[in-house]
Amino acid sequence: MATKQPVNINGIEFDALLNEEYAMEASSPEYIVESGYTIGDSIILSAENLSMTLFVSDKPVTFKSRFGGGGRVDSVVKSLKELYYAKELVSVTTPDAHYDNMAIESLTISRTNEYGYAREIPIRLKHIRITKSQTTTIPASYLKSGATGAAAGTASTTAGSSGGGSSGGSSDSGKSKGSILYGLASGAGLI
């Protein structure tokens, strides 16, 4: 079994990295135009994926165990399960790179007769891009119409009657003042 330097996932160290695959994928949406051709003007990058098969034993040969020998495999397996169920982002350090904001997508803990109590652990992680939310204020000028600056009016969310000579439209019962914009504007004291 060819080994490389150990892998570290949120402080959990493994004896060996048996294999590693870092996958990147992108898509380029296409749109049909009237002349019968498809065009595209952007490339959308998907989240990167890291797949590894890790090895852990009770008697590591590549570094000094923090777990003190026996029971190390059980401690590592328990810690991995806790990370998975916590649904928190993890940091991963491999012999070639360091990855932050990784989510554990799949984790398989297998035991074979060949390795005894040691474990071969295939794991797949996905990079999560974190965004920030922003709040903005709607200027009062957006709630006025035309050059006169008069109120832009409201729209009713109640349905009109469908029979009896009515031409449809909105009914103003005085209970509802209509649109979401009206609610936002009145809540902000603009109307």
LODO-721518 format. One line per 3 residues: number of its first residue (from 1); their letters; for each residue x, y, z of N, C-alpha, C, CB. Coordinates in steps of 0.05 Angstrom, whole numbers, always signed. Each point is the difference from the previous one (the first is absolute). Glycine has a CB too. Example, Ala and Ser with C-alpha at 12.3 -4.5 7.8 and 13.67 -1.06 7.14 Angstrom:
// LODO-721518
1 = as = +264,-114,+156,-18,+24,+0,+18,+24,+0,-38,-23,+25 | +31,+44,-39,+16,+24,+1,-15,+22,+14,+24,-13,-43;
// end
This chain:
// LODO-721518
1 = mat = +17,-23,+0,-17,+23,+0,+18,+25,+0,-38,-25,+25 | +37,+40,-46,+16,+25,-2,-14,+21,+17,+17,-12,-46 | -2,+26,+62,-12,+21,+17,+13,+26,-4,-10,-34,+34;
4 = kqp = -5,+55,-27,+10,+27,-1,-2,+11,+29,-14,+7,-49 | +21,+18,+52,-2,+12,+27,-29,-1,+9,+40,+30,-9 | -45,-29,+35,-27,-2,+10,-17,+24,-9,+17,-26,+39;
7 = vni = -43,+22,-37,-20,+20,-5,-11,+9,+27,-12,-19,-46 | +4,+45,+47,-11,+11,+25,-27,+12,-7,+46,+8,+20 | -68,-16,-6,-26,+11,-3,-9,+11,+27,-12,-31,-38;
10 = ngi = +12,+58,+41,-8,+13,+25,+16,-11,+24,-45,+9,-19 | +70,-14,+15,+17,-10,+22,+1,-30,+2,-10,+41,+24 | -6,-56,-39,+0,-29,+1,+21,-9,-20,-49,-3,+14;
13 = efd = +69,-11,-5,+22,-9,-18,-4,-29,-8,+31,+33,+21 | -24,-39,-46,-2,-27,-10,+27,-10,-7,-45,+9,-19 | +48,-36,+19,+26,-12,-5,+10,+3,-29,-10,-32,+36;
16 = all = -9,+29,-54,+8,+0,-28,-22,+10,-18,+31,-38,+9 | -24,+49,-31,-18,+8,-22,+4,-20,-22,+2,+50,+12 | -23,-68,-16,+3,-21,-20,-5,+11,-28,-14,-33,+35;
19 = nee = -6,+51,-38,-4,+13,-25,-15,+26,+4,-1,-44,-24 | +4,+62,+4,-12,+27,+2,-9,+8,-28,+29,+12,+40 | -52,+1,-41,-10,+11,-25,-13,+27,+5,-7,-47,-19;
22 = yam = +17,+67,+6,-11,+27,+2,-13,+7,-26,+36,+15,+33 | -63,-11,-32,-15,+3,-25,-11,+29,-2,-12,-49,+0 | +14,+61,-24,-11,+26,-6,-18,-3,-24,+40,+24,+20;
25 = eas = -63,-11,-20,-19,-2,-22,-12,+27,-5,-10,-48,+12 | +5,+54,-37,-13,+25,-8,-21,-6,-21,+42,+26,+10 | -61,-7,-12,-21,-3,-22,-2,+27,-14,-25,-36,+26;
28 = spe = +18,+35,-51,-4,+23,-16,-28,-1,-12,+49,+4,-11 | -68,+11,+24,-28,-1,-10,-2,+11,-28,-16,+5,+47 | -2,-17,-63,-5,+9,-27,-29,+10,-3,+35,-32,-17;
31 = yiv = -39,+51,+0,-26,+12,-5,-5,-1,-30,+3,+30,+41 | -28,-37,-49,-7,-1,-28,-9,+28,-9,-14,-49,+4 | +25,+57,-27,-7,+26,-11,-18,-4,-25,+43,+21,+17;
34 = esg = -56,+0,-26,-20,-2,-22,+12,-11,-26,-23,+38,+20 | +49,-34,-24,+12,-10,-25,+5,-30,+1,+21,+44,-6 | -28,-57,+28,+2,-29,+1,+26,-11,+11,-30,-1,-38;
37 = yti = +46,+19,+49,+26,-9,+12,-2,+2,+30,+25,+15,-41 | -6,-28,+55,+2,+4,+29,+24,+17,+5,-21,-45,+9 | +18,+62,+11,+23,+17,+8,+4,-3,+30,-10,+33,-37;
40 = gds = +34,-26,+46,+6,-1,+29,+19,+23,+6,-7,-50,+2 | +4,+61,+22,+18,+22,+6,+11,-1,+29,-26,+27,-32 | +24,-50,+44,+11,-2,+27,+9,-29,+6,-30,+37,+15;
43 = iil = +46,-39,+6,+9,-25,+10,-6,-1,+30,+37,-4,-36 | -51,-16,+45,-8,-2,+28,+17,-22,+13,-47,+16,-10 | +62,-9,+30,+18,-19,+14,-16,-14,+22,+40,+28,-11;
46 = sae = -40,-54,+11,-12,-16,+21,+19,-2,+23,-28,-26,-33 | +18,+17,+56,+16,-4,+23,+20,-22,-5,-37,+16,+30 | +62,-12,-19,+21,-20,-3,-6,-23,+19,+34,+35,-14;
49 = nls = -26,-60,+5,-4,-23,+16,+27,-14,+6,-46,-6,-19 | +49,-3,+44,+24,-14,+8,-8,-28,+9,+24,+44,+13 | -14,-64,-26,-5,-28,+8,+26,-13,+8,-40,-3,-31;
52 = mtl = +40,-10,+54,+25,-13,+10,-7,-27,+12,+21,+45,+8 | -2,-63,-7,-2,-24,+15,+22,+2,+21,-20,-28,-38 | +12,+28,+63,+19,+4,+22,+3,-26,+15,-12,+48,+4;
55 = fvs = +35,-51,+10,+5,-24,+16,+7,+8,+28,+16,-25,-41 | -27,+11,+60,+6,+5,+28,+3,-27,+15,-25,+45,-2 | +44,-46,+21,+5,-24,+15,+5,+7,+29,+18,-24,-41;
58 = dkp = -17,+4,+58,+6,+5,+29,+30,+4,+4,-39,-27,+13 | +56,+20,-32,+29,+3,+3,+10,+15,-24,+3,-42,+26 | -6,+69,-26,+10,+15,-23,+30,-1,-3,-40,+30,+5;
61 = vtf = +49,-29,-30,+29,-1,-5,+10,+27,-10,-4,-49,-10 | -13,+67,+3,+9,+25,-13,+1,+23,+19,-19,-16,-41 | +7,+14,+65,+2,+22,+19,-8,-11,+28,-11,+34,-35;
64 = ksr = +17,-19,+56,-6,-8,+27,-30,+5,+6,+48,+10,+14 | -61,-31,-5,-29,+2,+5,-6,+17,+24,-6,-44,-21 | -15,+61,+19,-10,+15,+23,-17,-17,+18,+2,+42,-27;
67 = fgg = -12,-65,+16,-19,-16,+14,+14,-22,+16,-33,+9,-35 | +59,-11,+34,+15,-18,+17,-4,-30,-7,-5,+34,+35 | +7,-41,-60,-1,-28,-7,-27,-12,-4,+42,-4,+24;
70 = ggr = -49,-16,-8,-25,-15,-3,-25,+19,+2,+23,-40,+19 | -43,+33,-35,-24,+16,-1,+1,+24,-18,-8,-16,+46 | +30,+20,-59,+2,+24,-17,-19,-2,-24,+48,+4,+13;
73 = vds = -51,-27,-24,-19,-3,-23,-28,+8,+9,+29,-37,-20 | -38,+27,+43,-27,+6,+9,-3,+30,+5,-3,-46,+21 | +24,+59,-10,-1,+29,+5,-2,+16,-26,+27,-7,+42;
76 = vvk = -12,-2,-62,-1,+14,-26,-27,-4,-13,+50,-6,-6 | -60,-18,+6,-26,-6,-12,-22,+17,+14,+15,-47,-12 | -14,+47,+39,-20,+16,+15,+2,+30,-7,+3,-34,+38;
79 = slk = +22,+44,-39,+3,+29,-7,-10,+6,-28,+40,+2,+30 | -35,-20,-49,-10,+4,-28,-31,+1,+0,+41,-22,-18 | -53,+3,+32,-30,-1,+1,-10,+26,+13,+1,-50,+3;
82 = ely = +11,+60,+18,-8,+25,+12,+1,+23,-19,+15,-17,+44 | +7,+19,-60,+3,+21,-20,-22,-2,-21,+49,+0,+7 | -55,-24,-15,-21,-4,-20,-27,+9,+10,+26,-39,-19;
85 = yak = -34,+30,+43,-26,+7,+11,-2,+29,+9,-4,-48,+14 | +26,+61,-8,+0,+28,+8,-6,+18,-24,+33,-10,+36 | -30,+0,-60,-5,+15,-25,+15,+27,+0,-45,-21,-2;
88 = elv = +70,+20,+11,+17,+24,+1,+21,-3,-22,-8,+7,+49 | +18,+16,-58,+21,+0,-20,+26,-8,+14,-23,+36,-27 | +40,-50,+12,+26,-10,+10,+23,+11,-17,-23,-41,+18;
91 = svt = +47,+39,-6,+24,+6,-15,+15,-26,-5,+3,+47,+21 | +8,-49,-44,+14,-25,-8,+28,+8,-9,-43,-23,-13 | +63,+8,+23,+28,+4,-9,+9,-27,-11,+9,+37,+34;
94 = tpd = +0,-36,-59,+11,-24,-13,+29,+5,-5,-45,-11,-22 | +60,-8,+12,+28,+4,-6,+5,+22,-21,+8,-47,+11 | -29,+53,-27,+4,+19,-22,-14,+27,+4,+3,-39,-29;
97 = ahy = -23,+40,+46,-15,+25,+2,-15,+2,+27,-5,+1,-50 | -7,+23,+54,-17,+5,+24,-27,+11,-11,+40,+9,+31 | -62,-20,-20,-26,+7,-9,-17,+9,+24,+3,-32,-39;
100 = dnm = -16,+55,+37,-18,+10,+21,-28,-1,-11,+36,+31,+19 | -55,-28,+0,-29,+0,-6,-9,-24,-16,+2,+50,+0 | +6,-74,+9,-8,-25,-13,-22,-13,+16,+46,-5,-18;
103 = aie = -66,-5,+4,-22,-15,+13,+3,-30,-6,-31,+40,-4 | +27,-56,+24,+2,-29,-4,-26,-9,-14,+30,-6,+41 | -28,-4,-65,-23,-10,-15,-5,-29,+4,+9,+35,-34;
106 = slt = +12,-50,+35,-3,-29,+5,+24,-11,+15,-28,-5,-41 | +23,-15,+57,+20,-11,+18,-6,-30,+2,+7,+44,+26 | +12,-61,-32,-4,-29,+2,+22,-11,+18,-21,-3,-46;
109 = isr = +13,-11,+67,+20,-12,+18,-2,-30,-4,-4,+38,+34 | +25,-49,-46,+0,-29,-6,+22,-15,+15,-20,+11,-45 | +14,-36,+51,+19,-17,+13,+4,-25,-18,-13,+17,+47;
112 = tne = +37,-25,-51,+5,-24,-16,+18,-19,+17,-4,+26,-44 | +3,-52,+36,+17,-19,+14,+30,+6,-5,-36,-35,-5 | +42,+46,-18,+27,+6,-7,+13,+20,+19,-12,-8,-48;
115 = ygy = -3,+28,+58,+11,+20,+17,-6,-4,+30,-4,+31,-38 | -13,-50,+45,-7,-5,+28,-16,+23,+11,+42,-28,+5 | -32,+40,+17,-14,+21,+14,+5,+28,-13,+3,-27,+42;
118 = are = +16,+28,-61,+5,+25,-14,-24,+6,-18,+51,-7,+2 | -54,+31,-11,-22,+8,-17,+10,+14,-26,-30,+4,+41 | +16,-11,-62,+4,+15,-25,-25,+17,-3,+29,-37,-22;
121 = ipi = -26,+63,+19,-22,+19,+2,-2,+17,-26,+4,+1,+51 | -22,-8,-69,-5,+18,-23,-17,+23,+10,+3,-39,-33 | +4,+63,+25,-14,+24,+8,-2,+19,-24,+16,-5,+48;
124 = rlk = -39,+19,-51,-3,+19,-22,-8,+27,+13,-13,-36,-34 | +26,+57,+27,-5,+27,+10,-6,+19,-23,+29,-9,+41 | -44,+29,-35,-7,+21,-20,+6,+27,+11,-37,-29,-19;
127 = hir = +49,+46,+2,+7,+27,+9,-26,+17,+0,+47,-4,-19 | -51,+18,+41,-24,+17,+3,+9,+29,-2,-24,-35,+29 | +12,+50,-47,+6,+29,-2,-19,+15,+18,+16,-5,-48;
130 = itk = -5,+22,+64,-16,+14,+20,-5,+29,-10,+18,-28,+38 | -43,+36,-37,-7,+27,-9,-10,+16,+24,-12,-17,-46 | +10,+43,+42,-10,+18,+21,-26,+12,-10,+46,+10,+17;
133 = sqt = -66,-7,+2,-25,+13,-8,+3,+30,+6,-27,-42,+10 | +12,+57,-26,+0,+29,+3,-29,+10,+1,+45,+4,-23 | -50,+17,+38,-26,+13,+1,+2,+28,-11,-13,-28,+41;
136 = tti = -8,+36,-55,+0,+27,-11,-27,+13,+5,+33,-14,-36 | -33,+40,+35,-24,+16,+4,-11,+9,-28,+15,+15,+46 | -41,-17,-49,-13,+8,-25,-5,+30,+2,-21,-46,-8;
139 = pas = +33,+62,-10,-5,+29,+1,-29,+7,-5,+47,+8,-15 | -57,+13,+28,-28,+9,-3,-7,+6,-28,+2,+18,+46 | +17,-9,-63,-5,+7,-27,-10,-24,-17,+35,+36,+3;
142 = ylk = -29,-60,+5,-10,-24,-14,-30,-5,+4,+46,-19,+4 | -57,+32,+16,-28,-4,+7,-18,+22,-12,+14,-24,+42 | -2,+42,-57,-15,+22,-13,+0,-4,-30,+13,+32,+37;
145 = sga = -33,-21,-50,-1,-4,-29,+4,+25,-16,-31,-37,+9 | +43,+35,-32,+3,+21,-19,+12,+26,+10,-39,-19,-21 | +35,+40,+6,+12,+26,+7,-16,+14,+22,+15,+4,-47;
148 = tga = -40,-12,+52,-16,+13,+21,+8,-9,+28,-38,+3,-33 | +50,-26,+35,+8,-10,+26,-24,-10,+16,+38,+31,-1 | -60,-35,-12,-24,-11,+14,+5,-29,+8,-30,+32,-26;
151 = aag = +15,-41,+46,+2,-27,+8,-5,-19,-23,-15,+13,+46 | +30,-34,-47,-1,-19,-23,-25,-17,+2,+50,+0,-3 | -64,+0,+25,-25,-16,+2,+6,-27,+12,-18,+23,-39;
154 = tas = -2,-39,+40,+3,-27,+12,-11,-21,-19,-2,+20,+47 | +9,-44,-42,-11,-22,-14,-13,-19,+20,+35,+4,-38 | -58,-14,+32,-14,-17,+18,+9,-29,-4,-39,+32,+1;
157 = tta = +41,-46,+20,+6,-29,-2,-24,-17,+2,+44,+9,+20 | -68,+4,-17,-25,-16,+1,-10,-5,-28,-12,+20,+45 | +0,-42,-49,-10,-7,-27,-26,+14,-6,+23,-45,+3;
160 = gss = -27,+52,-28,-25,+12,-8,-21,-21,-4,+25,+37,-22 | -50,-29,+20,-21,-20,-5,+0,-8,-29,-28,+19,+37 | +21,-45,-41,+1,-10,-27,-27,-1,-14,+40,-26,+14;
163 = ggg = -61,+34,+0,-27,-2,-13,-17,+24,+6,+3,-50,+3 | -27,+50,-13,-20,+20,+8,+5,+27,-12,-6,-25,+40 | +17,+28,-64,+2,+25,-13,+24,+17,+8,-48,-1,-4;
166 = ssg = +64,-9,+23,+24,+15,+8,+22,-4,-21,-12,-4,+49 | +28,+24,-54,+20,-3,-20,+26,-10,+12,-21,+37,-26 | +21,-48,+50,+24,-9,+13,+14,+23,+14,+6,-36,-35;
169 = gss = +20,+35,+37,+14,+22,+13,+2,-5,+29,-15,+31,-35 | +23,-9,+50,+4,-4,+28,-24,+11,+16,+50,+3,-7 | -54,-13,+30,-20,+10,+18,+13,+11,+24,-34,-33,-17;
172 = dsg = +28,+57,+24,+12,+13,+23,-20,-1,+23,+28,+30,-29 | -24,-49,+47,-18,-4,+23,+8,+17,+24,-10,-46,-17 | +33,+59,+15,+9,+17,+22,+16,-17,+21,-40,+30,-7;
175 = ksk = +39,-56,+4,+15,-17,+19,+29,-3,-9,-42,-24,+12 | +47,+23,-38,+27,-5,-11,+8,+23,-17,-7,-50,+2 | +30,+60,+2,+10,+22,-17,+17,-10,-23,-2,+30,+40;
178 = gsi = +2,-56,-45,+11,-9,-25,+28,-12,+1,-28,+33,-20 | +46,-20,+6,+25,-13,-8,+20,-1,+23,-8,+16,-46 | +28,-32,+40,+23,-2,+19,+14,+26,+2,+5,-48,-12;
181 = lyg = -1,+63,-10,+13,+26,+0,-15,+19,+18,+18,-8,-46 | -45,+7,+45,-16,+18,+18,+6,-7,+29,-36,+4,-36 | +37,-30,+42,+6,-8,+28,+27,+9,+9,-30,-39,-7;
184 = las = +50,+37,-11,+27,+9,+7,+1,+30,+4,+19,-38,-26 | -32,+52,+8,+0,+30,+1,-15,+10,+25,+3,+2,-50 | -26,-14,+56,-15,+9,+23,+15,-8,+26,-43,-3,-26;
187 = gag = +56,-20,+26,+15,-8,+23,+24,+18,+5,-14,-47,-8 | +25,+59,-13,+23,+18,+3,-9,+29,+5,+27,-30,-29 | -53,+34,+30,-11,+27,+4,+1,+18,-24,+14,-5,+47;
190 = li = -12,-6,-71,+2,+16,-24,-27,+7,-11,+42,-22,-10 | -63,+8,+19,-27,+6,-10,-18,+5,+24,+6,-28,-41;
// end
